Amino acid sequence: MFTGKLAESVGKEIRPHAKTLLIPLMSNLADKQSFIRNDTLTSMDKFAEVLGPETLINAGAATFLANESPEMRGELINWILKNQECLPKCDIK
């Protein structure tokens, strides 16, 4: 939750640090505890409000889909589907 508030407070100036912050943040989606995953999703939503959801997907969300954790894959797929309007802007190869 702190990371989301940080993004909200700093605004677009956080863009150069987004990948550094987002990769460890998104790794929390593999946690077995649902409240950790929910806080992570809330923070991801805050980042998406500030920088756009395509920034999160480009920062490594697509890479995490290969993770063996069903929690991570499920939460991430749902988050991407919730923000699917940004997919044409994403740099997915």
Accessible surface in RSA format (square Angstrom, percent):
REM  Atomic radii and reference values for relative SASA: ProtOr
REM  Chains: A
REM  Algorithm: Lee & Richards
REM  Probe-radius: 1.40
REM  Slices: 20
REM RES _ NUM      All-atoms   Total-Side   Main-Chain    Non-polar    All polar
REM                ABS   REL    ABS   REL    ABS   REL    ABS   REL    ABS   REL
RES MET A   1   104.77  54.3  82.93  54.9  21.84  52.0  80.96  68.8  23.81  31.5
RES PHE A   2   154.68  77.4 147.58  91.4   7.10  18.5 150.44  91.2   4.24  12.1
RES THR A   3    27.98  19.9  27.55  27.9   0.43   1.0   1.82   2.4  26.16  39.5
RES GLY A   4     0.60   0.7   0.00   N/A   0.60   0.7   0.60   1.6   0.00   0.0
RES LYS A   5   111.77  54.5 111.04  68.1   0.73   1.7  67.55  60.8  44.22  47.1
RES LEU A   6    58.84  32.8  54.94  39.3   3.90   9.8  58.41  41.0   0.42   1.1
RES ALA A   7     0.00   0.0   0.00   0.0   0.00   0.0   0.00   0.0   0.00   0.0
RES GLU A   8    88.99  51.1  70.35  53.2  18.64  44.4  30.25  58.5  58.75  48.0
RES SER A   9    97.28  82.2  57.42  76.6  39.86  91.8  38.11  81.2  59.17  82.9
RES VAL A  10    61.18  40.3  46.10  41.7  15.08  36.3  52.06  45.2   9.13  24.8
RES GLY A  11    19.31  23.8   0.00   N/A  19.31  23.8  19.31  53.0   0.00   0.0
RES LYS A  12   133.60  65.2 124.94  76.7   8.66  20.6  95.59  86.0  38.01  40.5
RES GLU A  13   127.51  73.2 110.64  83.7  16.87  40.2  64.85 125.4  62.66  51.2
RES ILE A  14     4.71   2.7   4.52   3.4   0.19   0.5   4.71   3.4   0.00   0.0
RES ARG A  15   112.78  47.4 104.96  53.5   7.82  18.6  55.70  76.1  57.08  34.6
RES PRO A  16   107.78  78.6  68.88  62.8  38.90 141.4  81.39  67.2  26.39 164.0
RES HIS A  17   105.85  57.8 105.69  73.5   0.16   0.4  62.05  63.9  43.80  51.0
RES ALA A  18     3.89   3.6   3.89   6.0   0.00   0.0   3.89   5.5   0.00   0.0
RES LYS A  19   123.33  60.2 120.54  74.0   2.78   6.6  66.96  60.3  56.37  60.0
RES THR A  20   102.55  72.9  88.21  89.4  14.35  34.2  68.58  92.1  33.98  51.4
RES LEU A  21    51.81  28.9  47.13  33.7   4.69  11.8  48.83  34.3   2.99   8.0
RES LEU A  22     0.00   0.0   0.00   0.0   0.00   0.0   0.00   0.0   0.00   0.0
RES ILE A  23    68.03  38.7  68.03  50.7   0.00   0.0  68.03  49.0   0.00   0.0
RES PRO A  24    78.91  57.5  69.88  63.7   9.02  32.8  75.41  62.3   3.50  21.7
RES LEU A  25    14.65   8.2  10.05   7.2   4.60  11.6  13.95   9.8   0.69   1.9
RES MET A  26     0.24   0.1   0.06   0.0   0.17   0.4   0.06   0.1   0.17   0.2
RES SER A  27    51.63  43.6  42.61  56.9   9.01  20.8  28.01  59.6  23.62  33.1
RES ASN A  28    61.81  42.6  59.49  57.5   2.32   5.6   2.32   5.6  59.49  57.5
RES LEU A  29     0.15   0.1   0.15   0.1   0.00   0.0   0.15   0.1   0.00   0.0
RES ALA A  30    32.31  29.7  22.44  34.6   9.87  22.5  22.75  32.0   9.57  25.3
RES ASP A  31    52.01  36.4  41.41  41.2  10.61  25.1  12.55  29.5  39.47  39.4
RES LYS A  32   152.85  74.6 130.10  79.8  22.75  54.2 101.38  91.3  51.47  54.8
RES GLN A  33    94.09  52.6  88.50  64.7   5.58  13.3  29.69  63.2  64.40  48.8
RES SER A  34    63.36  53.5  58.94  78.7   4.42  10.2  26.40  56.2  36.96  51.8
RES PHE A  35   123.38  61.7 121.61  75.3   1.78   4.6 123.06  74.6   0.32   0.9
RES ILE A  36    52.93  30.1  52.39  39.0   0.55   1.3  52.66  37.9   0.28   0.8
RES ARG A  37    32.00  13.4  32.00  16.3   0.00   0.0   0.20   0.3  31.79  19.3
RES ASN A  38    82.27  56.7  79.78  77.1   2.49   6.0  24.07  57.9  58.20  56.3
RES ASP A  39    62.42  43.7  62.41  62.1   0.01   0.0   8.35  19.6  54.07  53.9
RES THR A  40     3.72   2.6   2.71   2.8   1.01   2.4   0.82   1.1   2.90   4.4
RES LEU A  41    31.40  17.5  31.40  22.5   0.00   0.0  31.40  22.1   0.00   0.0
RES THR A  42    48.95  34.8  46.72  47.4   2.23   5.3  24.34  32.7  24.61  37.2
RES SER A  43     0.24   0.2   0.00   0.0   0.24   0.5   0.24   0.5   0.00   0.0
RES MET A  44     0.00   0.0   0.00   0.0   0.00   0.0   0.00   0.0   0.00   0.0
RES ASP A  45    40.67  28.5  39.29  39.1   1.37   3.3  18.02  42.4  22.64  22.6
RES LYS A  46    55.43  27.0  55.21  33.9   0.22   0.5  20.53  18.5  34.90  37.2
RES PHE A  47     0.00   0.0   0.00   0.0   0.00   0.0   0.00   0.0   0.00   0.0
RES ALA A  48    12.32  11.3   7.34  11.3   4.98  11.3   7.64  10.8   4.68  12.4
RES GLU A  49   127.36  73.1  88.16  66.7  39.20  93.3  48.02  92.9  79.34  64.8
RES VAL A  50    22.89  15.1  14.72  13.3   8.17  19.7  20.31  17.7   2.58   7.0
RES LEU A  51     5.22   2.9   0.00   0.0   5.22  13.1   1.33   0.9   3.89  10.5
RES GLY A  52    15.07  18.6   0.00   N/A  15.07  18.6  13.12  36.0   1.95   4.4
RES PRO A  53    21.12  15.4  21.12  19.3   0.00   0.0  21.12  17.4   0.00   0.0
RES GLU A  54    36.28  20.8  36.28  27.4   0.00   0.0  11.82  22.9  24.46  20.0
RES THR A  55    19.51  13.9  15.40  15.6   4.11   9.8  15.39  20.7   4.12   6.2
RES LEU A  56     0.00   0.0   0.00   0.0   0.00   0.0   0.00   0.0   0.00   0.0
RES ILE A  57     4.41   2.5   0.92   0.7   3.49   8.4   0.92   0.7   3.49   9.5
RES ASN A  58    67.88  46.8  39.33  38.0  28.55  68.8  23.40  56.3  44.48  43.0
RES ALA A  59     7.82   7.2   2.93   4.5   4.89  11.1   7.62  10.7   0.20   0.5
RES GLY A  60    12.44  15.3   0.00   N/A  12.44  15.3  12.33  33.8   0.10   0.2
RES ALA A  61     0.00   0.0   0.00   0.0   0.00   0.0   0.00   0.0   0.00   0.0
RES ALA A  62    38.95  35.8  28.45  43.9  10.50  23.9  28.69  40.4  10.26  27.2
RES THR A  63   104.65  74.4  91.48  92.7  13.17  31.4  73.20  98.3  31.46  47.6
RES PHE A  64    32.34  16.2  30.87  19.1   1.47   3.8  32.34  19.6   0.00   0.0
RES LEU A  65    58.88  32.8  50.33  36.0   8.55  21.5  50.71  35.6   8.17  22.0
RES ALA A  66    91.08  83.7  56.91  87.8  34.16  77.7  68.33  96.2  22.74  60.3
RES ASN A  67    54.63  37.7  43.65  42.2  10.98  26.4  11.95  28.8  42.67  41.2
RES GLU A  68   156.95  90.1 141.39 107.0  15.56  37.0  56.05 108.4 100.90  82.4
RES SER A  69    18.97  16.0  12.57  16.8   6.40  14.7  17.63  37.6   1.33   1.9
RES PRO A  70    82.55  60.2  73.18  66.7   9.36  34.0  74.67  61.7   7.87  48.9
RES GLU A  71    41.33  23.7  33.00  25.0   8.32  19.8  19.96  38.6  21.37  17.4
RES MET A  72     1.76   0.9   1.76   1.2   0.00   0.0   1.76   1.5   0.00   0.0
RES ARG A  73    87.67  36.8  87.67  44.7   0.00   0.0  21.01  28.7  66.66  40.4
RES GLY A  74    31.80  39.2   0.00   N/A  31.80  39.2  30.87  84.7   0.93   2.1
RES GLU A  75    37.50  21.5  35.63  27.0   1.88   4.5   5.27  10.2  32.24  26.3
RES LEU A  76     0.00   0.0   0.00   0.0   0.00   0.0   0.00   0.0   0.00   0.0
RES ILE A  77    80.37  45.7  79.57  59.3   0.80   1.9  80.37  57.9   0.00   0.0
RES ASN A  78    95.23  65.7  89.05  86.1   6.18  14.9  24.38  58.7  70.84  68.5
RES TRP A  79     5.10   2.0   1.67   0.8   3.43   8.0   4.64   2.5   0.46   0.7
RES ILE A  80    20.34  11.6  20.34  15.2   0.00   0.0  20.34  14.6   0.00   0.0
RES LEU A  81    96.56  53.8  91.37  65.4   5.19  13.0  91.70  64.4   4.86  13.1
RES LYS A  82   125.94  61.4  95.96  58.9  29.98  71.4  82.90  74.6  43.05  45.9
RES ASN A  83    17.04  11.8  17.04  16.5   0.00   0.0   0.00   0.0  17.04  16.5
RES GLN A  84   102.76  57.5  96.26  70.4   6.50  15.5  18.02  38.4  84.75  64.3
RES GLU A  85   122.34  70.2  99.38  75.2  22.96  54.7  76.49 148.0  45.85  37.4
RES CYS A  86     2.68   2.0   2.29   2.5   0.40   0.9   2.68   6.8   0.00   0.0
RES LEU A  87    66.43  37.0  57.36  41.0   9.07  22.8  57.59  40.4   8.84  23.8
RES PRO A  88   121.93  88.9  80.39  73.3  41.54 151.0  94.15  77.7  27.77 172.6
RES LYS A  89   144.02  70.3 115.25  70.7  28.77  68.5  75.80  68.2  68.22  72.7
RES CYS A  90    19.04  14.4   0.00   0.0  19.04  44.7   0.05   0.1  18.99  20.5
RES ASP A  91    94.02  65.9  72.94  72.6  21.07  49.8  28.01  65.9  66.00  65.8
RES ILE A  92   100.21  57.0  68.06  50.7  32.15  77.5  71.33  51.4  28.87  78.4
RES LYS A  93   214.56 104.7 138.69  85.1  75.86 180.6 125.97 113.4  88.59  94.4
END  Absolute sums over single chains surface
CHAIN  1 A     5422.6       4531.2        891.4       3266.3       2156.2
END  Absolute sums over all chains
TOTAL          5422.6       4531.2        891.4       3266.3       2156.2
